[in-house]
Amino acid sequence: MAKRVGFATRMGAIAAAVGSAVGLGNIWRFPYEAGENGGGAFILVYIACIIVMGIPVILSEFIIGRSTHSNMKAALKKLSPGKKYYMFTYVCILGSFVVIGFYSVVCGWIIEYLYQAAIGHLSGHTPEEYSDMFSALISNPWRCVGWTMLFLVFNFLVMSRGIEKGIERVASIMMPLLFLILIIFCIHSLLLPGAGKGLRFLFYPDFSKLTIHGVLDALGQAFLSLSIGISCLVTYSSYFKDDTSLTKDAVTVGVLDTMVAILSGVMIFPAVFSFGVEPTAGPRLIFEVLPGIFQQMTGGYVWALLFFLLVFFASLTSTISLSEIPITFMIEEHKMSRPRAIAWTALFTVALAVLAGLSFNVLDQIKLWGNNIFDMMDYAASNIFMLLGGVFTAIYVGWIMDRKVIHEQLTNGGRLKGTMEPFVVFCLRYVAPISIIFIFLFLTGII
């Protein structure tokens, strides 16, 4: 039997894992969530969620993946022979398709705006014209679906190169570039007049503006941002080497992911306040508000181009990780070749992405509980699949998995100190599942 491929270097593995986590959730969603939920107060709750739930759940996925060097289904079969826990794998696979289905539509919008920035069409417009520009994009089925398909071509071209030459190489190039562009943007934003107001909004905790919904949004944002709950990190960690420090890598992923989110806020809010824009602009922030800000900056063409290039990098590294879940599953469980597994994954992904893209135009009359197909997929991904996956993974590792396996994985067979083990197990047994179950019941209207 051929030896299972893996990441060639530790840095490549970390870049891939961070790339999986860093995406639109950090650069697109985090700023507007913070803007709508009181800035600094939201960030404090978000960081707390990362520490007591995000990093422990990352570790739980790492433990499952690295201990077996297998996809989610095979891993659960090895760890719990004769049990049916592996059936949850199908929930994870369905969740990954749902996420990439709506996510790739937003990524298509990013490519459209990257193109418009490159040809100079994002300058010289009024705020109303920027709003009309975005509305024209999503209402045009050919443009909306066409850009989405182009993005998916990029995605699956990378997947076709495999783990080391595709995923690892792209992540190792794009993640440093992403951080570099972010830092350049942050420096520029901090030099704008009135930038202090933006920083005060971002970092001063005004708890009077934080509601229970804001707290729930912070947890949902933590799960969506870290890409946990649908076995992304189980899949990636199955390619980790046995001498990898899982604890160190999990903390690194959590810290770097949080840094990108906060740096995105530093990049955006000083500019928002400097140019007198409302910080609660919501999901339209980067498509309707930021282009207008860029044109008022010196060198606005360059800033607009760099920004949408930054978001494109973040988007691509995330969709790659989502795609690898079903691809690895098909290769190992159904003995498919990688090209064939990619073809099937692409087929399912395209079908869902087309439905999501058309939900703003041709299929806009189709509503589920008052929401279009895109919004329902978004809701199902962050409020159902990821939360259910987080509960399952936390309970499985915290209560069901052999404690010896946990200890061996966290200490690399006794070669490393397991100082975080009691904290991790406590969070997985009590803090994470209780909190996630409460939030799930609240969001679904049961309580």
N, C-alpha and C positions, 0 to 999 in steps of 0.2 A: 504494500500500500504506500502511495506517495506521501512524503512528509508534508504535514499541513503548513501552509505558508504563514508568515507572521510579519510584524513590523521589524525592519532591519535595525533600528536604533531606538533608544529610549526617548530621545528628543522627537523623533518622528512619531512615536506612539503618543506622546503628550500633545504634540501639535494636532494630531488627528482627533484625539479626545476633546481637546479644547475647541477645535474647529467644529466638532459635533455639537458642542454646547453653544458656542458663540454664533449668533445668527440674527435674523430679523427680530427675535425676541429681545435682544439687547439693544439694537440700534433703532429699530422702528417702534417696538411696543413699550419697552421700559421707559423712555422719556415721556410718552404721552400718559402712561399709567401714573408715573410720578407727578406729572403735571395736573392730573385730575384728582389726585389723592393727597395733596398737601406737601409735596416735595420731600423735605427731610424726614418727616414722620414716616412716610411710606418707605423710604430707604432704610431706616432703622429696622422696621418690621421685616423688610425684604432680607436684610443681612442676617437677622435672627433666624429666619426660615432657612436660609442657606446653611447656617451653622448646625442647627438642631435637626433639620430634615434633609436638606439638599445633599450635604457631604456624606452623612450616613447612608442615604439611599444610593448615592454614587458608589460607595464602598460595597454595598450589598450586591449591586450589579457586577462590580469588579470581581468580587469573591466568587459569584456564580460562574462568570465567564472564564476567569483565569484558572480556577480549580479544575475545570473540565476540558478547557481548550476546545469548546464545542458551541454550536448554536444553542439558543434557549431551550428548544425541545430536547435535544440530546443531553444537554447539561442537567435538566431536571430529571430525566430518566436515569442518568448515572448517579445523581445525588440521592434520589428517592426511588430506587427500583421497586417495581410492582405497584407504585402509586400513580394516581391520575393527575398529578400537579402539572405535568407537561402539557395538558390541554389548554392551559392559560396562554401558551405560546401563540395560539391562533388569535387570541384577543390582541396580543402585541403586534402581530403581523397586520391585522386589520387596522389597528391604530396607526401603524407606520404609513399605510396607504392613505388613510384619511388625512393625516398631517401633511404628507407631501402633496396630496391632491389640492388642498386649498393654498398651501404654502407656495407651491410652484407658480400659482397664478399671481401672487404678490411679487414673486421673483421676476415674472414676465413684465410686470409694471416697472420694476427696477431697470430692466434692460431697455424698455421704451424711454425712460427718463435719462438713462445713460446715453442713448443714441441722440436724444433731443439736446442734451447738454453738449455732446461732442460737435454737433452741427450748429451750435449757438442759438437754438430756438427757445432756450429757457430764460432769455433776457428780454427786457423791454415790454413787460406785460403788467397789467393792473392785477390786484388781488382777485377780482372777479374773473379775469381772463385765466388766471391759474386754476381757479375752481372749475371753470368751463373746460379747460384743457384736460383735467383729470376725468371729468364727467364724460367727455367725448371719447376718451380712451376706453373706459370700462363699458360704455354703451355700444361700442363697435365690436361685434363678435369676431370679426376677422383679425383686428389688431390685438384684441385681448387674448384670444386663443393662439394667434400666430406667435406673439412674443413668448407666451408660455411654452409653446412647443420648442422654440429656439433655446430657451433656458434648459429644457429637459434634454435636448441634444447635447449641450455642454455637460450636463450631469452624467449622462450615460456614456459619453465618450471617456470621461475620467474613470468610471466604473469598469469599462472594458480593459483598462490597463492593469487592473488587479490591485492587490493590497500595497505592495512596495512601490511599484512604478506608477501607480495611479493615485490612490488615496493618500499614502504617506508623502509622496513627492509633492502633490498639489498643496496639501496642508502645510508642509514644511516651507513652502514658498509664500503661500497666501497669508498665513497667520502673522509672520513678522511684518509683512507689508501692511496688513490691517492695523497692527499696533502703531506702526510708523505714521500712517496717514492719520490715525486718531490723535496721536500726540501733536502732530503738526496743526490739526484743526483746533485742538484744545488751546494751544499757545496763541493761535490767531484770535480765538474767541475771547480769551482772557485779556487781550490787548484792546478790545473794543470799548468805546465809551459806555458807561453804565453796566459793565460786566458784573460789578459787585452785586447788583440787584438780583441777577440771575443766580449767582453763587449762593446768596442768602436764601433765595427761594429753594434752591436745590438741597442745601445742607442744614438750614434752620428748621428744626422739627416743630411744626405747628399741628399739635395733636387735635386741635379743634376742627381741623379739616379732614381728619382721618376717621372714617366710619367703619362699621363692621364689614361693609362691602370692600373697603380699601384694604383691610387686613386679609380678606379672602383673595382679593386681587393680587396681593403680595405673594401669597403662597402659590397661587396658580401661575404667576409670573416666574417664580423660582423653578417650578417644575418645567414650564415651557422653555425657559431660558437654558436650563441645564440638560434638556433633552432626556429627562429620566422618566421611567414608567412604561416605556414601550420597548425596552431591551436594546436600545442603541449601544449602551455602554457594556452590556453583556456581550454583544457581538464583537465590539472593538477589543475588549479586555481578553477575549478568547484568543486573540493574536498576540497578547503580551508575553514577554519572556518570563521565565520562572524566577529570575532574580530581581524583577521589578518590585519596588516598594509601593504596594497598593495604597497605603495610607498617604504617603508623600504625594503620589500622583493624584489621588482624589482631592486632597487639599489644594494642590496646584491648579487642578481644573476648576474647582470652586472659586478660588481666589482670582484667577485670571478672568474667568467668566464675569465675576462681579466687577472687576476692574473695568472691563469693556463696557458694561452697563453704566457704571458711574461716569467713566470718561465720555460716554455718549451724552450723558446729561450735561457734563461740563462743556462739551462741544456745542450743544444746542441751546441751553437756557440763557447763557450770557448773550448770545446772538438774538434770541427771542426778546429778551428784555431791552437790549440795546436798540432794537428797531421797533419797539412798542407793539409787539405781537402778544396776543393772549396765550399764556402758557397752557391753558386747558384746551388746546386746539384738537386734541384727540387723534384718532387714526389717520386723519388727513394731513397731519403735521409735516411729514417729509415730502408729500406730493403737492400740496397746495400752499403751504406756508414757507418752507425753507427755500424753494426756488425764488420766491420774492425777496427773501433776505439776501440770498447770494448775489442777486443783481445789484443790490445796494452796497456791496462790499467792493473794495479795490481788488481788481483781479477776479471778479465774480465768475467769469467763465471757467477759470482754473478750479475755483472752490467747488462749483457745481459738479464739474467733471470728476474731481477727486472724491467728493462725497458719494456719488452714485457708484463709482468704482469700488469704494469701501464697502458699501452695502451689498454689491454684487459678490465680492469675495466672501463676505460673511454668509450670504445666502447659499452659495454653492457648497461650502464646506459642510453646512448643515444638511442639505438635501442628499449629499453623498452618503452621510452616515445613516440617514433614513432608508435609503435605497439598499444599503448593504444588509439590512435585517432580512428581508425576504430573499435576497440573492444568496446569502450564506445558507439560509434554511433550505432553499431548493437544491443547492449544490450538494449539501450533506445529507438531507433526508430523502431526496428524490433522485439522487445520483445524476443530476443534470450537469452538463458542461457549463462553465461560466458564461459563455456567449448566449446559450439557450436560457439560462436563468435570468440574465439581463433582459433578454427579449420579452420573457413573460412578465417580469417586473415592470418594464417599460409599457407594456400593453395595458396592464391594470392601472398604472399611474396616469397614463394619457387619458384613459376613459374617465377617471375621477376628476382630473384637471380640466378636461373639456366641460364636464357638468358644472364645475365650480366657476369656470370662466364665463360660461353662457348664462349663469344665474343672474347676471347684471343686465342682460339684454334679451336674448331670444327666450330664455327660460325664467324671466323675471316674474312671471305670474305664478310660478310654482313656489308655494310657501309651506313650511312645516312649522307649526306653532308660531306663525307670524314672521318667521325668518326665511330668507332665501337659502339655496343649497350651500352657497359659500359660507354664510354665517352659521349654518347648522354644523357644517364640517369643522369650522373653527371652534365652536362651542363643544362639540363632541370630543375633539382632540384634547383640548386643555382642561375641560371640566369632567370628562368621563374616562377616556382611555388612559390618560397619563395619571390621573388620580387613582383609578383602579389598579393600574400597574404598580404605582408607588406603594399602595397598601399591600398588594400581594407580595411584592419583593421584600418589603420590610418585615412582614409577618413570617414569610418563608425563611429568611435568613435569621431573623431574631428568635423564632420559636421552633421551627421545624428542622432546619439544617443541623447536622452534627456540629456541636460546639468545637470539636477538635479540628474540623475543616476550617472554621472561621479563624481559630488561633493559628493554625498552620499558614493560612493565606496572609494574615496580617503580620506575621513574624517571619515569613519565608522559611518555615520549618525550624524556627527558633534562632535564626541568625540575626533577626532584628528585634528591637524592643517593641512590645505590644502595649505601650502606655495608653493608647487611645481605645483599646479593645473594650473595657468596661463602659466607656462613654458611648461608643458606637452601638454596642448591644442594647444598652438602656434606651437610646433614642429609637432604635429599630423595634424594640419590643413595646414601648409605651408612647413616646412622644410623637413619632411619625404616624403610626397607624391611627391613634386616637384623633389627632389633629386632622388628618386627611379624611377620615370617615365623617367627622363632624362637618367639615367643609363640603364634602360631597353631598351629604344629606341637606345641608343648607342651600347649596346651589340648585339642587334638584327640586327644592320646595317641599321636601318631606318634613323638615322641621322649620 
